[in-house]
Amino acid sequence: MEATDKIREAGLKLTPQRKAVYEAMMELQHAPIEAKDEEITLSTVYRILDSFCRANLLSLVCHPETGKCYYDITVHGHHHLFTGEQIVDYDDPELTSLVQQYLEAHNIASADINKIQIQITLNKCLTNKK
C-alpha cells in the first residue's frame, strides 16, 4: 500500500510533508529521523511523527541500553532484538501465545492486554543458524 493511502486511511490530511516523512520511514523501518529536506524543519518532522503514532501508522521503540527512541513503521504485534545499535523486528506468534497463556494463567484476561511486545538484548551480533 502506498504512503498516500496509508495516511488517508489513518484519517490524516495528506500533505507533501507527511508523505515525505512516511516514505522515509517506509525505507528506514526503525530510525531516529533527521530533516533532509530543507523545506521541512526538524520540529515539523517530529510533529508529523507524533501524529503518525497517534494514528497508529508508527510506534515508538526505546533501546533498552542506550535509552534512544526510534520510530518503527511495523505497528502489528511483534518483538524486537537489540544488539549494539541494531534493532531487528522479531515476529514470533508462538512466543506471543506463550506469554499470553502465562498471563491468563495469572489472572490477566486477554481482553485486558493491549499489546505484547518483548525486547531481547543480545550480547553479540546476530548470526544465521542453518
C-alpha positions in Angstrom: 0.0 0.0 0.0 1.3 3.4 -0.9 2.1 6.1 1.7 -0.7 8.3 0.4 -3.3 5.6 1.0 -1.9 4.7 4.5 -2.0 8.4 5.6 -5.6 8.9 4.3 -6.8 5.6 5.8 -5.5 6.7 9.2 -7.8 9.8 8.9 -5.0 12.3 8.4 -4.9 15.0 5.9 -2.3 14.2 3.2 0.3 16.9 2.9 3.6 16.8 1.0 5.5 16.8 4.3 3.5 13.9 5.7 4.0 11.9 2.5 7.8 12.6 2.6 8.2 11.6 6.2 6.1 8.4 5.8 8.0 7.4 2.7 11.3 7.9 4.6 10.0 5.7 7.4 9.0 3.0 4.9 12.6 3.0 3.7 14.3 3.1 7.1 11.9 0.8 9.1 13.4 1.8 12.5 15.0 5.2 12.7 15.6 8.4 14.5 14.6 10.9 11.9 16.7 13.9 10.6 15.2 16.5 8.4 16.9 16.1 5.0 14.5 18.3 3.0 15.3 21.9 3.6 11.6 22.7 3.1 10.7 20.6 6.3 12.0 21.7 9.7 13.0 19.2 12.3 10.2 20.3 14.5 7.7 19.7 11.7 9.2 16.2 11.2 8.7 15.3 14.9 5.1 16.7 14.9 4.3 14.6 11.9 5.9 11.5 13.5 3.9 12.1 16.7 0.7 12.4 14.7 1.6 9.1 12.9 2.0 7.4 16.3 -1.4 8.7 17.5 -2.9 7.4 14.2 -1.2 4.0 14.6 0.9 4.4 11.5 4.1 4.2 13.6 5.1 3.1 17.0 7.9 4.2 19.3 10.5 1.8 20.4 13.2 2.7 23.0 16.5 0.9 23.1 16.9 -0.7 26.5 20.6 0.1 26.8 21.0 3.5 25.2 17.6 4.9 26.0 17.5 6.2 22.5 14.0 6.1 21.0 13.2 5.1 17.4 10.1 5.3 15.3 9.0 1.9 14.0 6.9 1.5 10.9 5.9 -2.0 11.8 2.9 -1.5 14.1 1.4 -5.0 14.2 2.3 -7.1 17.3 5.9 -8.1 17.1 9.0 -8.2 19.3 12.5 -6.6 18.9 16.0 -7.9 19.1 18.7 -5.4 20.1 22.4 -5.8 19.6 24.6 -2.7 19.8 22.7 0.0 17.9 20.9 -2.6 15.6 17.2 -3.2 16.1 15.6 -6.2 14.3 11.9 -6.9 14.2 11.2 -10.4 15.5 7.9 -11.9 14.6 7.2 -15.0 16.7 3.5 -15.8 17.2 4.4 -18.9 19.3 6.3 -16.7 21.8 3.4 -14.2 21.9 1.0 -17.0 22.6 3.1 -18.4 25.4 3.3 -15.1 27.1 -0.5 -14.6 26.7 -1.2 -18.1 28.1 1.1 -17.3 31.0 -0.7 -14.0 31.8 -4.1 -15.6 31.5 -2.9 -18.3 34.0 -2.0 -15.5 36.3 -5.5 -13.8 36.1 -4.8 -11.3 33.3 -7.5 -11.7 30.7 -6.7 -11.5 27.0 -9.3 -8.7 26.7 -7.2 -6.6 29.1 -4.0 -7.0 27.1 -3.4 -4.2 24.6 -0.1 -5.4 23.1 2.6 -8.0 23.9 6.0 -6.7 22.9 9.2 -8.3 24.1 12.6 -6.7 23.9 15.5 -9.0 23.7 19.0 -7.7 24.2 21.7 -9.8 22.6 25.4 -9.8 23.7 26.7 -10.2 20.2 25.7 -9.6 16.6 23.1 -11.9 15.1 24.4 -14.9 13.1 22.4 -17.0 10.8 21.8 -20.5 12.1 21.2 -23.2 9.5 
